[in-house]
């Protein structure tokens, strides 16, 4: 478990725990985790990012729907 300060952005907190992620097929996260570097880090670990695009994203990335027991959820 990673606890961070309330004012820290989601993806900065994700940077601290990316190496500690267990083996999984997909990661569900909210728009706060929408960052190219985070999506690329997940892809390098063969983890499907199920993260909706932020409204200000210039290139929209569709959210992938994933249904399996091997999923991590970030809130």
C-alpha positions in Angstrom: 0.0 0.0 0.0 1.2 3.5 -0.9 -0.1 6.5 1.0 0.7 9.9 -0.3 -0.2 13.5 0.7 -3.6 14.6 -0.4 -2.3 17.4 -2.6 0.0 15.1 -4.6 -1.2 14.3 -8.1 -2.2 10.7 -8.8 0.5 10.1 -11.5 3.3 11.4 -9.2 2.2 8.9 -6.6 2.1 6.2 -9.3 5.7 6.9 -10.1 6.6 5.8 -6.6 4.8 2.5 -6.9 5.3 1.5 -10.5 8.2 -0.9 -9.7 6.2 -2.5 -6.9 3.2 -3.5 -9.0 2.4 -7.2 -8.8 2.1 -9.2 -12.0 -1.3 -8.4 -13.5 -3.0 -8.1 -16.9 -4.6 -4.7 -16.5 -4.7 -1.6 -14.4 -7.9 0.4 -13.8 -7.3 4.1 -13.0 -9.1 7.4 -13.1 -8.2 10.4 -15.3 -5.6 11.4 -12.7 -3.4 8.6 -14.0 -3.6 9.7 -17.6 0.1 10.4 -18.5 2.1 9.1 -21.5 5.0 8.0 -19.3 2.7 6.0 -17.0 0.9 4.3 -19.9 4.3 3.5 -21.5 5.7 2.1 -18.2 2.6 -0.1 -17.9 3.0 -1.3 -21.5 6.6 -2.1 -20.9 5.4 -4.4 -18.1 2.8 -5.9 -20.4 0.0 -4.3 -18.3 -3.1 -3.0 -20.2 -3.9 0.6 -19.1 -7.7 1.1 -18.6 -7.5 4.8 -18.0 -9.8 7.4 -19.5 -8.2 10.3 -21.3 -8.1 13.7 -19.6 -10.4 16.4 -21.2 -7.4 18.5 -22.2 -5.5 15.6 -24.0 -4.8 16.7 -27.6 -4.8 13.1 -28.9 -7.7 11.1 -27.3 -6.9 7.6 -26.2 -10.0 5.3 -26.0 -10.5 3.5 -22.8 -10.1 -0.2 -23.1 -12.7 -2.3 -21.4 -11.1 -5.2 -19.6 -12.8 -8.0 -17.6 -10.7 -10.4 -15.6 -9.8 -11.4 -12.1 -6.2 -10.2 -12.6 -6.8 -6.4 -12.4 -5.3 -3.7 -10.2 -7.5 -0.8 -9.3 -6.1 2.6 -8.4 -8.4 5.1 -6.7 
